[in-house]
Amino acid sequence: MGQAVRIPEPVRAVLARLEEAGYEAWCVGGAARDALLGREASDWDVATGARPEAVMELFGPDALPTGLQHGTVTVRTAGTGVEVTTFRRDGDYLDNRHPDHVEFTGSLREDLSRRDFTVNAIAMNLRGELADPFGGRADLAAGILRAVGRPEDRFREDGLRIMRGLRFASRLGFAIEPETDGALRRCAPLLERIAPERLREETTGLLCGRYAERILLEYPEVLGVFLPEILPCVGFQQRNKHHCFDVWAHTARSVGEVKPLPVLRWTMLLHDLGKPDCFTLGDNGQGHFYGHWRVSVEKGAAILDRLRFDNRSKKTILTLVDRHDTELPLEEKTVRRRLRQLGEETLRLLLEVKRADNLAQAPAYRDRQRIISQWEDLLNLVLAEESCFSLRQLAVKGGDLTALGISGPRVGEALEALLDQVVDGDLPNDRGMLLEYAREVLL
């Protein structure tokens, strides 16, 4: 673990001001954890024995009452905001998500006892001294994720902690302590009560973690509570020479092989959901999944809608799922056609998808990595030559066709027809030759 912990100056200033006024003040939560691990910490939250009204008075116009009912005041300092929250104990969690009330307390230990995992129940003061009543630093050193107190109580208080635990394990590579693991699995049905937006964010964090493959392989039944579409994939044998893993194991490995961008990780999670529904066995004993991408798109769309994805991400993910099995002949004409259909950004993402998909297949089939790289080289060449693959690049515009006597919707149709000729290499992107073709053929 990292030894030298540098608390940012704006946070130090808040801690110092509180201590000078006679109050306890500590950095708590993820920032203290990440700092001890030697990782770049982002959100530095402060917990204090000062009541919210005292914090408001102490910092005056720099204090904003952003959550007084929960004891939180945001202090503006050095161009940033630092959340300062009074030590508290929580009331009953009647909805398995939020306490029905909070009570302020003067005890740091009591405040830390309500937190989810021991590694998040460590506090650090201005001098770098630690308060660690639940052994969080030892668990950090051992790479263990352990609930504070009785695990089942923690998960029943807030069901989202189940997904937080999986996200932490995926991000940090920690093993979930057996008692905590058992409670997490038993309490998984609570995820049905969690807001879809929160499930989306936590799942995205899990998928983008360095150890996502392991977590997906170990906890499909937990994720299946709100992603039931994945469950038929678990253990489904592909019986195909290109595959040495079942559908879910292939999916998990493909997630781990692709770059940790949300659209790419979600694409790999969804890309083969349709396989169990499309399985057929050939006369030679080989399994086939004809048209599985179409079913994967349908199932994926249902998931993305249910988790309330934004339209842009949804469109990109479903396009990649739909195209992930598309063949890419090594020819310039195909490159230009794909650029026209998808655009450069999505096409490059598709190459990453195809790489990851192949890396999760049988080792004997890995020669496709070379083919994908050759295709990317050809893509770079086509782009460097500034080949025409969009209407914006076409040498002829709508006004040119109108001057020829083409009008109405036929203008757009004619432009598309001319672009087809250029993309397929049948005509150069030359204004004169395109106009001659339009005059002789399209008129």
KATA-V394389 format. One record per residue. N is the residue number from 0. RES is the residue in one letter. SS is DSSP state (hx for helix, st for strand, lp for the rest). PHI is phi in whole degrees, -180 to 180 (NA if undefined). Layout:
n	res	ss	phi
N	RES	SS	PHI
N	RES	SS	PHI
This chain:
n	res	ss	phi
0	M	lp	NA
1	G	lp	-64
2	Q	lp	-99
3	A	lp	-82
4	V	lp	-108
5	R	lp	-106
6	I	lp	-81
7	P	lp	-56
8	E	hx	-58
9	P	hx	-60
10	V	hx	-71
11	R	hx	-60
12	A	hx	-65
13	V	hx	-67
14	L	hx	-58
15	A	hx	-64
16	R	hx	-63
17	L	hx	-66
18	E	hx	-66
19	E	hx	-61
20	A	lp	-84
21	G	lp	94
22	Y	lp	-107
23	E	lp	-67
24	A	st	-150
25	W	st	-138
26	C	st	-79
27	V	st	-133
28	G	lp	82
29	G	hx	-62
30	A	hx	-65
31	A	hx	-63
32	R	hx	-61
33	D	hx	-66
34	A	hx	-63
35	L	hx	-67
36	L	lp	-84
37	G	lp	78
38	R	lp	-97
39	E	lp	-70
40	A	lp	-92
41	S	lp	-114
42	D	lp	-88
43	W	lp	-97
44	D	st	-99
45	V	st	-114
46	A	st	-114
47	T	st	-146
48	G	lp	-80
49	A	lp	-74
50	R	lp	-70
51	P	hx	-56
52	E	hx	-66
53	A	hx	-70
54	V	hx	-65
55	M	hx	-60
56	E	hx	-69
57	L	hx	-66
58	F	hx	-101
59	G	hx	55
60	P	hx	-67
61	D	hx	-84
62	A	st	-101
63	L	st	-116
64	P	st	-79
65	T	st	-83
66	G	st	-167
67	L	hx	-59
68	Q	hx	-65
69	H	hx	-107
70	G	lp	85
71	T	st	-106
72	V	st	-127
73	T	st	-98
74	V	st	-102
75	R	st	-85
76	T	st	-155
77	A	lp	52
78	G	lp	77
79	T	st	-135
80	G	st	-119
81	V	st	-117
82	E	st	-79
83	V	st	-118
84	T	st	-124
85	T	st	-70
86	F	lp	-49
87	R	st	-151
88	R	st	-120
89	D	st	-94
90	G	lp	-79
91	D	lp	-76
92	Y	lp	-96
93	L	lp	-71
94	D	lp	-106
95	N	lp	58
96	R	lp	-148
97	H	lp	-129
98	P	lp	-69
99	D	lp	-74
100	H	lp	-165
101	V	st	-125
102	E	st	-124
103	F	st	-79
104	T	lp	-141
105	G	lp	-95
106	S	lp	-108
107	L	hx	-63
108	R	hx	-59
109	E	hx	-65
110	D	hx	-65
111	L	hx	-69
112	S	hx	-68
113	R	lp	-90
114	R	lp	-83
115	D	lp	-74
116	F	st	-125
117	T	hx	-59
118	V	hx	-70
119	N	hx	-103
120	A	lp	-113
121	I	lp	-111
122	A	st	-122
123	M	st	-136
124	N	lp	-97
125	L	lp	-58
126	R	lp	-93
127	G	lp	83
128	E	lp	-75
129	L	st	-107
130	A	st	-112
131	D	lp	-141
132	P	lp	-71
133	F	lp	-117
134	G	lp	76
135	G	hx	-65
136	R	hx	-68
137	A	hx	-65
138	D	hx	-68
139	L	hx	-61
140	A	hx	-64
141	A	hx	-87
142	G	lp	69
143	I	st	-121
144	L	st	-106
145	R	lp	-129
146	A	st	-70
147	V	lp	-76
148	G	lp	71
149	R	lp	-82
150	P	hx	-56
151	E	hx	-63
152	D	hx	-62
153	R	hx	-63
154	F	hx	-74
155	R	hx	-74
156	E	hx	-64
157	D	lp	-145
158	G	lp	-63
159	L	hx	-65
160	R	hx	-62
161	I	hx	-61
162	M	hx	-73
163	R	hx	-61
164	G	hx	-62
165	L	hx	-67
166	R	hx	-65
167	F	hx	-61
168	A	hx	-63
169	S	hx	-69
170	R	hx	-76
171	L	hx	-95
172	G	lp	78
173	F	lp	-78
174	A	st	-86
175	I	st	-85
176	E	lp	-54
177	P	hx	-52
178	E	hx	-67
179	T	hx	-65
180	D	hx	-60
181	G	hx	-62
182	A	hx	-66
183	L	hx	-60
184	R	hx	-69
185	R	hx	-65
186	C	lp	-91
187	A	hx	-52
188	P	hx	-57
189	L	hx	-63
190	L	hx	-63
191	E	hx	-64
192	R	hx	-98
193	I	lp	-90
194	A	lp	-59
195	P	hx	-59
196	E	hx	-62
197	R	hx	-70
198	L	hx	-62
199	R	hx	-60
200	E	hx	-66
201	E	hx	-68
202	T	hx	-67
203	T	hx	-61
204	G	hx	-61
205	L	hx	-62
206	L	hx	-61
207	C	lp	-88
208	G	lp	-74
209	R	lp	-64
210	Y	lp	-111
211	A	hx	-60
212	E	hx	-57
213	R	hx	-64
214	I	hx	-67
215	L	hx	-62
216	L	hx	-70
217	E	hx	-88
218	Y	lp	-130
219	P	hx	-63
220	E	hx	-71
221	V	hx	-72
222	L	hx	-63
223	G	lp	-66
224	V	lp	-62
225	F	lp	-115
226	L	lp	-126
227	P	hx	-62
228	E	hx	-64
229	I	hx	-80
230	L	hx	-64
231	P	hx	-62
232	C	hx	-76
233	V	lp	-69
234	G	lp	78
235	F	lp	-78
236	Q	lp	-74
237	Q	lp	-89
238	R	lp	50
239	N	lp	-140
240	K	lp	-63
241	H	lp	-81
242	H	lp	-128
243	C	lp	-113
244	F	lp	-123
245	D	lp	-70
246	V	hx	-61
247	W	hx	-70
248	A	hx	-64
249	H	hx	-61
250	T	hx	-60
251	A	hx	-61
252	R	hx	-68
253	S	hx	-67
254	V	hx	-61
255	G	hx	-69
256	E	hx	-88
257	V	lp	-91
258	K	lp	-58
259	P	lp	-78
260	L	lp	-102
261	P	hx	-51
262	V	hx	-65
263	L	hx	-74
264	R	hx	-66
265	W	hx	-68
266	T	hx	-59
267	M	hx	-67
268	L	hx	-64
269	L	hx	-97
270	H	lp	-65
271	D	lp	-117
272	L	lp	-59
273	G	lp	-81
274	K	hx	-61
275	P	hx	-57
276	D	hx	-73
277	C	hx	-109
278	F	lp	-68
279	T	st	-136
280	L	st	-114
281	G	lp	-76
282	D	lp	-62
283	N	lp	-87
284	G	lp	84
285	Q	lp	-89
286	G	st	-79
287	H	st	-132
288	F	lp	-135
289	Y	lp	-59
290	G	lp	70
291	H	hx	-65
292	W	hx	-64
293	R	hx	-66
294	V	hx	-68
295	S	hx	-61
296	V	hx	-63
297	E	hx	-62
298	K	hx	-68
299	G	hx	-63
300	A	hx	-62
301	A	hx	-62
302	I	hx	-66
303	L	hx	-64
304	D	hx	-68
305	R	hx	-63
306	L	lp	-91
307	R	lp	59
308	F	lp	-70
309	D	lp	-71
310	N	hx	-62
311	R	hx	-66
312	S	hx	-63
313	K	hx	-59
314	K	hx	-61
315	T	hx	-65
316	I	hx	-61
317	L	hx	-69
318	T	hx	-63
319	L	hx	-67
320	V	hx	-63
321	D	hx	-63
322	R	hx	-100
323	H	lp	-63
324	D	lp	-104
325	T	lp	-70
326	E	lp	-71
327	L	lp	-126
328	P	lp	-57
329	L	lp	-85
330	E	lp	-149
331	E	hx	-60
332	K	hx	-58
333	T	hx	-66
334	V	hx	-60
335	R	hx	-63
336	R	hx	-63
337	R	hx	-67
338	L	hx	-63
339	R	hx	-64
340	Q	hx	-72
341	L	hx	-113
342	G	hx	84
343	E	hx	-63
344	E	hx	-60
345	T	hx	-68
346	L	hx	-65
347	R	hx	-68
348	L	hx	-63
349	L	hx	-62
350	L	hx	-63
351	E	hx	-65
352	V	hx	-62
353	K	hx	-67
354	R	hx	-62
355	A	hx	-65
356	D	hx	-60
357	N	hx	-69
358	L	hx	-66
359	A	lp	-97
360	Q	lp	-101
361	A	lp	-64
362	P	hx	-55
363	A	hx	-66
364	Y	hx	-103
365	R	lp	-76
366	D	lp	-63
367	R	hx	-66
368	Q	hx	-60
369	R	hx	-65
370	I	hx	-65
371	I	hx	-63
372	S	hx	-65
373	Q	hx	-64
374	W	hx	-65
375	E	hx	-66
376	D	hx	-61
377	L	hx	-66
378	L	hx	-59
379	N	hx	-63
380	L	hx	-65
381	V	hx	-60
382	L	hx	-68
383	A	hx	-66
384	E	lp	-79
385	E	lp	55
386	S	lp	-61
387	C	lp	-84
388	F	lp	-140
389	S	lp	-141
390	L	lp	-61
391	R	lp	-62
392	Q	lp	-88
393	L	lp	-64
394	A	lp	-70
395	V	lp	-108
396	K	lp	-115
397	G	hx	-58
398	G	hx	-63
399	D	hx	-64
400	L	hx	-75
401	T	hx	-61
402	A	hx	-65
403	L	hx	-82
404	G	lp	108
405	I	lp	-87
406	S	lp	-141
407	G	lp	64
408	P	hx	-60
409	R	hx	-67
410	V	hx	-65
411	G	hx	-63
412	E	hx	-64
413	A	hx	-68
414	L	hx	-61
415	E	hx	-64
416	A	hx	-65
417	L	hx	-66
418	L	hx	-64
419	D	hx	-56
420	Q	hx	-61
421	V	hx	-72
422	V	hx	-62
423	D	lp	-80
424	G	lp	82
425	D	lp	-83
426	L	lp	-138
427	P	lp	-77
428	N	lp	-82
429	D	lp	-117
430	R	hx	-59
431	G	hx	-64
432	M	hx	-69
433	L	hx	-68
434	L	hx	-67
435	E	hx	-64
436	Y	hx	-63
437	A	hx	-63
438	R	hx	-69
439	E	hx	-87
440	V	hx	-106
441	L	hx	-76
442	L	lp	-83
